Amino acid sequence: MSTPKGIPSVDLSEFLSGDEAKKQKFINELGQAYETIGFVAVKNHQIPDELIEELYKQIKAFFALPTEVKEKYNIPGIGGQRGYTPFGKEHAKGQTAGDLKEFWHFGQFVEDNDSIKEEYPDNVAVNELPSFLETGKKAYQTFESTGRHLLRAIALHLGLEENYFNPHFHNGNSILRPIHYPPITGEIEEGAVRAGAHEDINLITLLVGASADGLQVLNKNNKWVSVTEIEGHIVVNVGDMLQRLTNNKLKSTTHRVINPPKELMGTSRYSVPFFLHPRSEMPLNCLSSCIDENNPKQYEDITAGDYLMERLREIGLVK
């Protein structure tokens, strides 16, 4: 297993070990990283290699389908919450050039009698790939389980009850997003990159196994740092919802995916982030424990659902 470059590494098995000293070590390391750079690489993350391999097999097969076939799964009227979003549709906040990517969205699989199911569009099966939805569901629920452990550690770091996030997390509005950055050929719009500089909207993002380099993080010295060599790790970063909730105590760090060097322009890049969202009714009101004389309240009260819609309009997925 290689050591990540650019961000700290933490070991989730320490948190789950049953040893209080190891558990506290993990909490401290995670909290320190999230208060400074906002990103960590997590090893022993409980997402099996075989599942990752199968997920990548399925998504590569989907993105290799003809454009007219993929377009069948572009569902109108739902802001891209499920199914296929075509190349160039999304852009970073404050930018006009579309990102050089296409992607798919798997959403929550509500399997109890929770009335929140009515809020969510149905997930979409791909007729040409019989195992696509089943693999996506398995990956979604596995990512969600790992995310639950990380939220428990974050809660303890913030001085909250360990299960603080549980009621907000159960059947939350999380998204699993397989992304394809196609080969770059011919002329591209000025300023267009694979993913423009941005911060994520959600609580935390879990990213597994990007197929090529390109991810960069803006550090506290305002320098872009490449995140490389993440074999055996997933990358997990703070999103804007968690930064807002903690009144900027935890940092939602700007990051981007740059275009490859000239000799690799003709190659594809794939990645699969899991955007962990709470239920829409969760208040994102700044925690009182994160407000003091030196750090007065920075944000107006808002729910997660209202904040999400505000941000989706800013990035062009909702009009």
C-alpha positions in Angstrom: 0.0 0.0 0.0 1.5 3.3 -1.1 1.5 6.5 1.1 -0.6 9.4 -0.2 1.1 12.6 -1.2 -0.4 16.0 -0.5 -2.8 15.1 2.3 -2.6 13.3 5.7 -3.4 9.6 6.0 -5.6 8.1 8.8 -6.5 4.5 9.6 -10.2 3.7 10.1 -9.4 0.4 11.7 -8.1 2.3 14.7 -11.5 3.9 15.2 -13.2 0.6 15.0 -10.6 -1.4 17.0 -12.4 -1.3 20.4 -9.2 0.2 21.9 -10.1 3.6 23.3 -6.6 5.0 22.9 -6.5 4.0 19.2 -10.0 5.3 18.7 -9.1 8.7 20.3 -5.9 8.8 18.1 -8.0 8.5 15.0 -10.4 11.2 16.2 -7.6 13.6 16.9 -5.8 13.0 13.6 -9.1 13.3 11.6 -10.1 16.4 13.5 -6.7 18.0 13.0 -6.7 17.4 9.3 -10.2 18.7 8.9 -9.4 21.9 10.8 -6.4 22.6 8.6 -6.5 21.2 5.1 -10.0 19.6 5.0 -8.9 16.4 3.3 -7.6 13.0 4.5 -6.7 9.7 2.9 -8.4 6.8 4.7 -7.0 3.3 4.7 -8.7 0.2 6.0 -11.9 1.9 4.8 -14.1 -1.3 4.5 -14.9 -0.9 0.8 -13.7 -4.2 -0.8 -11.3 -4.1 -3.7 -13.5 -6.5 -5.6 -16.5 -4.2 -5.3 -14.5 -1.2 -6.5 -13.2 -3.3 -9.5 -16.8 -4.4 -10.4 -18.1 -0.8 -10.1 -15.4 0.5 -12.4 -16.1 -2.3 -14.9 -19.8 -1.4 -15.0 -19.3 2.4 -15.3 -16.7 2.1 -18.0 -19.1 -0.1 -19.9 -21.9 2.5 -19.5 -19.8 5.5 -20.6 -18.6 3.4 -23.6 -22.1 3.2 -24.9 -23.1 5.3 -27.9 -24.2 8.9 -27.0 -27.7 8.3 -28.3 -28.0 5.3 -25.9 -26.7 7.3 -22.9 -29.1 10.1 -23.7 -32.0 7.8 -23.1 -31.1 7.9 -19.4 -30.9 11.7 -19.2 -34.1 12.3 -17.1 -35.7 15.7 -17.6 -37.1 17.8 -14.8 -35.1 16.4 -11.8 -32.0 18.5 -11.9 -29.8 15.5 -12.7 -30.5 13.8 -9.3 -30.7 10.3 -11.0 -29.5 8.8 -14.2 -27.2 10.4 -16.8 -25.9 14.0 -17.1 -24.3 14.7 -20.5 -20.8 16.2 -21.1 -20.3 19.9 -20.3 -23.7 20.3 -18.5 -22.3 21.1 -15.0 -19.9 24.0 -14.2 -18.1 25.3 -11.1 -19.9 28.0 -9.1 -19.1 31.4 -10.6 -17.9 29.9 -13.9 -19.6 29.7 -17.3 -17.4 27.1 -19.1 -18.8 23.6 -18.6 -16.6 21.0 -17.0 -15.1 18.4 -19.4 -17.0 15.5 -17.9 -20.2 13.3 -18.1 -21.6 11.5 -15.1 -24.3 9.2 -13.6 -26.1 9.6 -10.3 -27.3 6.8 -8.0 -29.4 8.1 -5.1 -30.8 6.8 -1.9 -32.4 3.3 -1.8 -35.2 3.7 0.8 -36.0 0.1 1.9 -38.2 0.8 5.0 -41.5 2.6 5.3 -39.9 6.0 5.6 -42.1 8.6 4.0 -39.0 10.5 2.8 -39.0 8.0 -0.2 -41.6 10.4 -1.8 -38.9 13.1 -1.9 -36.5 11.1 -4.0 -36.7 10.2 -7.7 -36.4 6.5 -8.5 -33.0 5.1 -9.4 -32.5 4.2 -13.0 -31.7 0.8 -14.5 -29.7 0.6 -17.7 -31.3 -1.9 -20.0 -28.0 -2.6 -21.8 -26.2 -3.5 -18.6 -28.2 -5.9 -16.4 -25.8 -5.6 -13.4 -25.3 -1.9 -13.5 -28.0 -0.8 -11.0 -27.3 -3.8 -8.6 -23.6 -3.0 -8.5 -24.3 0.7 -8.0 -26.7 -0.1 -5.1 -24.1 -2.3 -3.4 -21.4 0.4 -3.8 -23.8 3.1 -2.5 -24.7 1.2 0.6 -21.0 0.3 1.3 -19.9 3.9 1.0 -22.7 4.9 3.2 -21.6 2.5 5.9 -18.1 3.9 5.9 -19.4 7.4 5.9 -21.4 6.6 9.0 -18.2 5.7 10.9 -16.5 8.9 9.8 -19.4 11.0 10.9 -19.3 9.3 14.4 -15.6 10.3 14.7 -16.4 13.9 13.5 -19.2 14.2 16.1 -16.9 13.1 18.9 -14.2 15.6 17.7 -16.8 18.4 17.9 -17.8 17.4 21.5 -21.2 16.0 20.4 -22.8 12.7 21.1 -21.2 10.0 19.0 -24.5 9.3 17.2 -25.4 13.0 16.7 -25.6 12.6 12.9 -27.5 9.3 12.9 -31.1 10.7 12.6 -30.1 13.2 10.0 -28.1 10.5 8.1 -30.7 7.7 7.9 -32.1 7.7 4.4 -30.3 10.9 3.7 -30.1 12.5 0.2 -26.6 11.1 -0.6 -25.4 10.7 -4.2 -23.0 8.2 -5.7 -21.5 9.8 -8.9 -19.5 7.8 -11.3 -17.7 10.4 -13.6 -16.1 10.0 -17.0 -13.6 12.6 -18.2 -13.3 11.8 -21.9 -10.2 12.2 -24.0 -9.6 15.9 -24.8 -9.4 16.3 -28.6 -9.7 19.4 -30.7 -10.5 22.9 -29.4 -12.1 23.4 -26.0 -13.8 26.4 -24.5 -11.4 28.9 -22.9 -11.1 28.1 -19.2 -12.6 24.7 -19.5 -11.1 22.0 -17.3 -12.1 18.5 -16.3 -13.5 19.9 -13.0 -13.2 23.6 -12.2 -12.1 24.8 -8.8 -14.9 24.2 -6.3 -16.0 23.2 -2.9 -18.4 20.3 -2.4 -21.9 21.0 -1.2 -22.5 18.1 1.2 -21.3 17.0 4.7 -18.4 14.8 3.5 -17.3 13.4 0.2 -15.7 9.9 -0.1 -13.7 9.4 -3.3 -12.4 6.0 -4.4 -9.8 5.0 -6.9 -9.5 7.7 -9.5 -8.0 6.0 -12.6 -5.5 8.8 -13.3 -3.9 11.8 -11.6 -5.4 15.3 -11.8 -6.9 16.0 -8.4 -5.4 19.1 -6.7 -6.2 20.7 -3.4 -5.7 24.4 -2.5 -3.7 24.4 0.7 -3.6 27.1 3.5 -0.7 28.8 1.7 -2.9 29.3 -1.3 -0.8 26.7 -3.3 -2.2 23.9 -5.4 -1.1 20.5 -4.1 -1.5 17.4 -6.2 -3.1 14.4 -4.5 -1.3 11.3 -5.8 -0.6 7.7 -5.0 -3.8 6.8 -3.2 -3.7 3.0 -3.7 -5.4 1.3 -0.8 -6.9 4.6 0.4 -10.1 6.6 -0.2 -9.9 10.4 -0.1 -12.5 12.0 2.3 -13.0 15.7 2.4 -15.2 18.2 4.3 -18.1 19.7 2.3 -19.8 23.1 2.7 -22.7 21.8 4.8 -20.3 20.6 7.5 -18.2 23.8 7.3 -21.4 25.8 7.7 -22.6 23.6 10.6 -19.3 24.0 12.4 -19.1 27.8 11.7 -15.8 27.3 9.7 -14.2 25.2 12.4 -13.9 22.3 9.8 -12.6 23.4 6.4 -14.3 22.8 3.1 -11.3 23.1 0.9 -11.2 24.2 -2.7 -10.2 21.5 -5.1 -10.2 20.8 -8.9 -9.3 18.2 -11.5 -6.8 19.7 -14.0 -6.4 18.7 -17.6 -3.8 16.1 -18.3 -0.4 16.9 -19.9 -0.4 17.0 -23.7 0.9 13.4 -24.1 -2.1 12.1 -22.1 -4.8 14.3 -23.6 -6.1 11.3 -25.6 -6.9 9.2 -22.5 -10.0 9.0 -20.3 -10.1 9.5 -16.6 -12.7 7.9 -14.3 -13.6 8.6 -10.6 -16.4 7.8 -8.2 -17.2 10.3 -5.5 -19.9 9.6 -2.9 -21.4 12.9 -1.7 -22.8 12.2 1.7 -25.9 14.4 2.3 -28.2 14.5 5.3 -32.0 14.4 5.1 -33.4 17.7 3.7 -34.9 18.8 7.0 -31.6 18.8 8.9 -30.9 22.3 10.2 -27.4 23.6 9.2 -27.6 26.2 11.9 -24.1 26.9 13.3 -23.4 24.7 16.4 -23.4 26.9 19.5 -20.1 25.1 20.6 -18.4 26.5 17.5 -19.4 30.2 18.2 -17.5 32.4 20.5 -16.0 35.9 20.7 -13.1 35.1 18.4 -15.4 33.2 15.9 -18.8 34.9 15.8 -21.6 33.2 13.9 -20.8 33.4 10.1 -23.9 32.0 8.5 -27.7 32.5 8.5 -29.9 29.6 9.5 -30.9 27.3 6.7 -32.0 23.6 6.2 -29.9 21.2 4.2 -32.6 20.9 1.5 -32.9 24.6 0.9 -29.1 25.0 0.8 -28.8 22.1 -1.7 -31.3 23.7 -4.1 -29.5 27.1 -3.8 -26.2 25.5 -4.7 -27.6 23.3 -7.5 -28.9 26.5 -9.2 -25.4 28.0 -8.9 -23.7 25.1 -10.7 -26.2 24.9 -13.5 -28.0 21.6 -12.7 -31.3 23.4 -11.7 -32.7 26.4 -13.4 
